[in-house]
Amino acid sequence: MLAPDNRYTDADEAEIVDAAMKTRRAVRAFLPDPIDEQVIRDILEVAARAPSGTNMQPWKVYVTTGAVKQRLSDAILNSGIRAEKVEWEEYKYYPDKFFEPYLTRRRAVGYALYELLGIGRRDVDRMRAQHDRNFVFFDAPVGMIFTIDRRLNMGSWIDHGMFLQSIMIAARGRGLHTCPQAAFAPYHRQIRPVLGLSDEEIVTCGMALGYEDTSKPENELRTERAPLEEFVAFMK
Ligand SMILES: Cc1cc2nc3c(=O)[nH]c(=O)nc-3n(C[C@H](O)[C@H](O)[C@H](O)COP(=O)(O)O)c2cc1C
């Protein structure tokens, strides 16, 4: 409850907000259960309350289901372009060469996921097959593709990311899960005609949205975070 001075009076409020953030994780296997379009609208409407420099709201989202989602998957999976050969032409999500502490963190999540799935470290075929699960949105009933106008500057990418996180949190508030998916970005050439994107639009990422399939091992993954001491400096 909000008190008249705009301060929360009830500790439960913190619990609710924290729970939404703590239970958000990248879910990589979804149930086919459909999601009511009104629920998706509600999520996007509340997420669009995300802040942005001078309220520019630098985001656009294509919500795909059914036949269009299928066409998107087909266009990518039938493109014949293997993930390891794909070019990050529009923007680079990752550094050209990983370095510490990022390299160790990246490896940890990769190994943990493959271990849960029983994929050996040299089992390239199964790794590739798992990566390709991105392109069916891990079987989620809703697949979103996000774009940003290429004429904007880096600041707008900060705002864009906040919009993404807000969607993921709003989804949790409704019992839904998500997986943000940069894997789509390099396939912008395949995505463009399916969604009718303009030349100004850069595909930033995709996002799966749906109900978690709790029976799948990949969803047992729980990622770690560095302790506060590693990334906070309290200066007095
Ligand atoms: C912008 C963005 C893009 C991501 N792209 C992918 C992706 O393409 N495929 C995937 O399986 N996970 C992807 N992830 C999920 C990350 O691997 C995940 O957030 C990270 O390992 C931390 O785990 P957690 O989200 O479960 O806490 C992405 C995350 C973000 C924020």
The ligand as a MOL file (V3000), in Angstrom:
LIG
                    3D

  0  0  0     0  0            999 V3000
M  V30 BEGIN CTAB
M  V30 COUNTS 31 33 0 0 0
M  V30 BEGIN ATOM
M  V30 1 C 19.6440 -9.2930 -24.2890 0
M  V30 2 C 19.8230 -10.7430 -23.9260 0
M  V30 3 C 19.9720 -11.6790 -24.9210 0
M  V30 4 C 20.0530 -13.0450 -24.6120 0
M  V30 5 N 20.1080 -13.9590 -25.6250 0
M  V30 6 C 19.9530 -15.2640 -25.3520 0
M  V30 7 C 19.8030 -16.1940 -26.4130 0
M  V30 8 O 19.8440 -15.8570 -27.5980 0
M  V30 9 N 19.5850 -17.4930 -26.0910 0
M  V30 10 C 19.5130 -17.9200 -24.7960 0
M  V30 11 O 19.2920 -19.1150 -24.5740 0
M  V30 12 N 19.6780 -17.0540 -23.7690 0
M  V30 13 C 19.8780 -15.7420 -24.0210 0
M  V30 14 N 19.9860 -14.8290 -22.9960 0
M  V30 15 C 19.8350 -15.2940 -21.6100 0
M  V30 16 C 21.1390 -15.2460 -20.8230 0
M  V30 17 O 21.9380 -16.3340 -21.1400 0
M  V30 18 C 20.7600 -15.2450 -19.3370 0
M  V30 19 O 20.0260 -14.0870 -19.0360 0
M  V30 20 C 21.9590 -15.3010 -18.4130 0
M  V30 21 O 22.6710 -16.4810 -18.5900 0
M  V30 22 C 21.5520 -15.1800 -16.9530 0
M  V30 23 O 20.6310 -16.2080 -16.6170 0
M  V30 24 P 19.1670 -15.8950 -16.0900 0
M  V30 25 O 18.5080 -14.9810 -17.0920 0
M  V30 26 O 18.4790 -17.2490 -16.0510 0
M  V30 27 O 19.2800 -15.2450 -14.7740 0
M  V30 28 C 20.0080 -13.4690 -23.2660 0
M  V30 29 C 19.9270 -12.4970 -22.2650 0
M  V30 30 C 19.8250 -11.1620 -22.5790 0
M  V30 31 C 19.6830 -10.1530 -21.4710 0
M  V30 END ATOM
M  V30 BEGIN BOND
M  V30 1 1 1 2
M  V30 2 1 2 3
M  V30 3 2 2 30
M  V30 4 2 3 4
M  V30 5 1 4 5
M  V30 6 1 4 28
M  V30 7 2 5 6
M  V30 8 1 6 7
M  V30 9 1 6 13
M  V30 10 2 7 8
M  V30 11 1 7 9
M  V30 12 1 9 10
M  V30 13 2 10 11
M  V30 14 1 10 12
M  V30 15 2 12 13
M  V30 16 1 13 14
M  V30 17 1 14 15
M  V30 18 1 14 28
M  V30 19 1 15 16
M  V30 20 1 16 17
M  V30 21 1 16 18
M  V30 22 1 18 19
M  V30 23 1 18 20
M  V30 24 1 20 21
M  V30 25 1 20 22
M  V30 26 1 22 23
M  V30 27 1 23 24
M  V30 28 2 24 25
M  V30 29 1 24 26
M  V30 30 1 24 27
M  V30 31 2 28 29
M  V30 32 1 29 30
M  V30 33 1 30 31
M  V30 END BOND
M  V30 END CTAB
M  END
